[in-house]
Amino acid sequence: MAGSNVVVMLADNVGVGGLSCYGGTVPTPRLDRLATEGVRFTNHNTESQCTPTRSALMTGRMPIRSGTFRVPLPGEPGDYGLAPWEYTAAELFSDAGYATACFGKWHLGNAEGRLPTDQGFDEWWGITESSDEASYSAHPMYPDDWEVPKIHEGRKGEPQRTAADFNLATRPFMDEGIADRSIDFIERNAAAGTPFFLYAPFTNVHPPMLAHPDFADISPAEYVANMAELDFRAGQILDALEEAGVADDTIVVWLSDNAAALLDGQVFGSNGPWRGMFGGSWEGSMRSPAMIRWPGHIPAGIVTDEIVATYDWLPTLAALVGEDDRMPTDRPIDGINHSALLLGNTDTSTRDSFVFIGTDGEPWSVKWKSFKVHFQIAVNDKWTSPLVKPQIPAVYDLAADPTESVNLMESELTLSWVVRAAMGPLVELAQSTRDYPHIPPGADFNGY
């Protein structure tokens, strides 16, 4: 198995109901087909914002451990993102002899030492921050002496370079640039017979949503046009694997970093039957679409409701390609290896809980099996909402109550024992923290 290529495509803010294979209303034929060719997850769980989810994906660790549990505020002083000490997926694959590339949105550091090419990627092109920066310089009060946000590029061992301004003129072409560079990377390495790890974090469907000219006529709703492009770009990368003759020897993962969001009173996307949206503690705030394909290894047509976390991907992918002995042993790894589940050797995972850490670095909710316990609640289902801490944690039965409408602590007090089950992973985290204290955000950490 060792040497199989790995492609990870990451969408931005596509809710669990955003794809037609999940019941969404926007056609996504290429992703629907991908879902039927492998395993589709219905209980895949992300982190609270873009930065923590990307950190979890890259390190296999809970973002609270690495000081990446929230997006830094614009202008916030100091470095942020992953400390150079963190061992990323790119470093693991690079150490295993893979060519590595990141094309798209990084959001894990913008200073030297914390860029993609400092964290194991051979080459990179994209933005270091969030897509909303594209609109900054268009505002009439944007200071003249402030730099326009940039699109960057670089190679390992070389300083980062400016590729172009990142503004409203270049924003619609970002995902085209990601796909074009991904295709070139695939073709080059397939021709050379070099195994590769491609990380393609797309910018759709994060605001500002400006339709690419080729998709602008699909719908007057830019969300629909952007979803159509996102599906098309995934198809381009899948086609490139076929044309290069490596599709059967390539593991493909497609997932989203966060739930659908509310902006200006409009919901961009769907979080399916679940309550909440991006920025909350509800189930709709953390579930996201995810799928994986590996022809001849991972059975096709499987749909699983087993609990999976974003930080499970690194140990799982490492195991699938036979490189799991490279996973670090000098730090807590929170991810679980789900390779047995994916290869069809079992129908169940070994994960029965998921801890959702909020943007304040505190636990907001814990999912245990089909129950959900809330320790803090973002009111009004908005990502800007203040937090409310109930006197007694709220308990919901997700199987019977997907909208989390009936607090069982008010209606069925005999189920208060569920709080004890939810406290289990929190106690384990606290105990682990005594030996491995959390890295403060932006710290120049050099090891335990």
Secondary structure, 3 states (H helix, E strand, C coil): CCCCEEEEEEECCCCCCCCHHHCCCCCCHHHHHHHHCCEEECCEECCCCHHHHHHHHHHCCCHHHHCCCCCCCCCCCCCCCCCCCCCCHHHHHHHCCCEEEEEEECCCCCCCCCCHHHCCCCEEEEECCCHHHHHHHHCCCCCCCCCCCEEEEEECCCCCEEEEECCCCCHHHHHHHHHHHHHHHHHHHHHHCCCEEEEEECCCCCCCCCCCCCCCCCCCCHHHHHHHHHHHHHHHHHHHHHHCCCHHHEEEEEEECCCCEEECCEEECCCCCCCCCCCCCCHHHCECCEEEECCCCCCCCEEECCCEEHHHHHHHHHHHCCCHHHCCCCCCCCCCCCHHHHCCCCCCCCCCEEEEECCCCCEEEEEECCEEEECCEEHHHCCCCCEECCCCCEEEECCCCCCCCCCHHHHCHHHCHHHHHHHHHHHHHHHHHHHCCCCCCCCCCCCC
